[in-house]
Structures are given as structure tokens and as C-alpha cells.
Amino acid sequence: MSHQPQRKIPATYMRGGTSKGVFFKRTDLPTEAQAAGPQRDAILLRVIGSPDPYGKHTDGMGGATSSTSKTVILDKSDRPEHDVDYLFGQVAIDKPVIDWSGNCGNLTAAVGAFAIENGLVEAERVPENGICTVRIWQANIGKTILARVPITDGQVQETGDFELDGVTFPAAEVAVTFADPADGELFPTGERTEVLEVPEALVAGGRLTVTLINAGIPTVFVRAEDLGYQGTELQEAINGDPAALARFEQLRAYGARKMGLIADLSEAASRAHTPKIAIVAGPQTYTASSGKVIEAQQIDLNVRALSMGKLHHAMMGTAAVAIAVAAAIPGTLVNDAAGGNTVAGVRFGHPSGTLKVGAEVAEVDGQWQARSVTMSRSARVLMEGAVRVPR
């Protein structure tokens, strides 16, 4: 029996924020993978090493966590006032599924650098020294994002002294602005807080107060105390408890249905990337996963969010957008946890440390609108060349 040699596909392995992913130029993919469909998904699944029943991604580029099982496809944009089209795929670890329903805010920080270095930004828009503002069209959700990438001597500057909790080493700061980050109605039910009717086995009394918001990524916010948590938990406290993970997943499904993202609870399994579910609590002192003590007076609130069924080690960039917007609007659970003040920016605690985010919101004719959200991340090329994929 003869076997064909592996394909070699040009690719770049990059860190963006607290995530890692495999980046491709769309035109470098095999012809049959340059458009959406099962052939593209099959190739990208094999690149990452999914599905892996061992949960290790030993035979692929994935890192066996939601933060490191990611793919990005970039193309020169033909949209006016945009440089690059950015398509993100969240790859499941143990299932043959790529979820294309949302964005990755962390990897957005790496999109600008990749676009510049791969000729997707016109040369005249890249200064010899200074900041290059890369205009990104986020194709998953149809939104504009601006990444301000530092340039030194005509090259992307990756090194620097900007520190990002959840990332071991300092790097150059990349400011990312999410323009008009609401996906459809900001509050899909029209309410800033909502009561979910759920089985009493999940919540005593069968009623759970939530904030459902579409900003950055659809997110279900819950008070930590309503689920028996402090809001200062680290990964093991939740990820080491299978019953807790199952409970969060069921609650996420009820939230997704209430938001109109799914019609039946059974559909949530095939839409694992969205919505996110997060617990919020007021500022409390805790010790981060790095061992650093985060004092209550350093933060406005605590937030813990789950991604792809597990508590995230830091915070998803898109969920940080949702936090920023919700914190700025009175009457949401996030705003309540932050003290109930109307603020344009907050610093929140997460398992790895803290993150500061700022939102511009406005109330127009009785309806809240999210104008923009800005945060700082960093990015770095880890390896470039080609991935090999069995035919």
C-alpha cells in the first residue's frame, strides 16, 4: 500500500495577547481550503491535531487548551478603508469541530503585525518609525478593529517592556480598538438584567439573574455568589470539578437560547465558542496563578470567564470587550460589581492578574449603544515556515 507525502503549507505560529494560533494567508492554503467548507475544516483540524481523544494535541500544532487551539486566515481586504480581512476559527480539542461564530480578541493583536510583514498593508501606510494603524475587517462578526503596531526602522517592533498578565515575558505594546463592538442588539432581550428559568438542579429556586450582552462576543454574566463562588477562583477550582463544568455548560446553553443564538438547548454543543459565560464579583484580594498578590484596591471588580468549556487562564480579549461595555452601563451585573458608577474604564482581576479596558458608550433615545472599546495587548512571531499536513 503506497502513501502520499505530506503537504507543506506556508504558515506562521504567533502569540497574540494570552493566546497562540497558526496564521495563514488565504492564498497560501490549498485551493480547496481557500473557501469555507468541510475540506478547509478538515485541513485545519489536522494542523491543530484535533480531534484528540487524549486531549493533548501531541500530533498537531495545538496546545490542548482553548487559548492555544486556534487558527487564523488572513487576506488582503477589498473593502474601502480596510487593509486586511481576518477570519478566526476556534478548534475543539476532542471533537471534529471548528467554531467560526466569533472573534478572538487576543489574536487580533497579532493580525496587524502579520499583515504588515506579509504585504497585506500597502507599503506607503507603514512609517519608517512610529505607529502603523492596521485597519482590520473581522469577517466572523462583520466589525472593524484598529491595531496600532509599533514600527522601528521599517520593521514591526515585537520586543519592548510592556507587561501583560498571563504572558511570561514583556513585549511591545499594541493598542487595539474595537469599533462599534455590539453584534446586533447590545442587550438581545432589551433588558440589562434578565432572569433565566433553569432547572432547580442547576440553581436553587430555578431562577438565575444574568446580564446578556452582545459586545465583542455574546456573553452571559452571572453573580459569582449566586453560583456559590467567591469570584477569586483560579483554574483548578473549577476545571478540576467535572460537575461544575457540566453545570456551567448547561447554564451557558440556557443563556444562548435566551439570547436567540440557538433554538434548542442541544444546539449549544455545536456552538461551543459562543456565547461565553462569566462570573462577576466585587473587588477582593487574591493570589494570582503566578503567585502575585492582587490587592482589592488595585481593581474595580473580579471576573472569571469560561472558554470552550473550561475556565480561562486569564481573559479572552473579546470577553474583555463585553466586560468594558457592561461595566460602563448602569444596571448590569458587571456595573453593579464595579460599584455601580458610570465609568469609561475599569481594571478587573482575572486568574492571571489584572487587565484595564476602556469603553465609550452612549444612551440614545433610551437605548444604550457601544461606540468603541480599547485595550492594550502584545504579540510576537514564535515560528514561521510551513506546517505539514498528511493528505
Buried (B, 14 or more C-beta within 10 A) or exposed (E): EEEEEEBEBBBBBBBBBBBBBBBBBBEBBEEEBBEEEEBBBBBBBBBBBBBBEEEEBEEBBBBBBBBBBBBBBBBBBEEEEBBBBBBBBBBBBEBEBBBBBBBBBBBBBBBBBBBBBBEBBEEEEBEEEEBBBBBBBBBBBEBBBBBBBBBBEEEBBBEBEBEBBBBEEEBBBBBBBBBBBBBEBBBBBEEBBBEBEBEEEBBEEEEBBBBBBBBBBBBBBBBBEBBEBBBBBBBEBBBEEEEBBEBBBBBBBBBBBBBBBBEEEEEBBEBBBBBBBBBBBBBBBBEBBEEEEBEBEEBBBBBBBBBBBBBBBBBBBBBBBBBBBBBBBEBBBBBBBBEEEEBEBBBBBBBBBBBBBBBBBEEEEEEBBBEBBBBBBBBBBEEBEEBEBEE
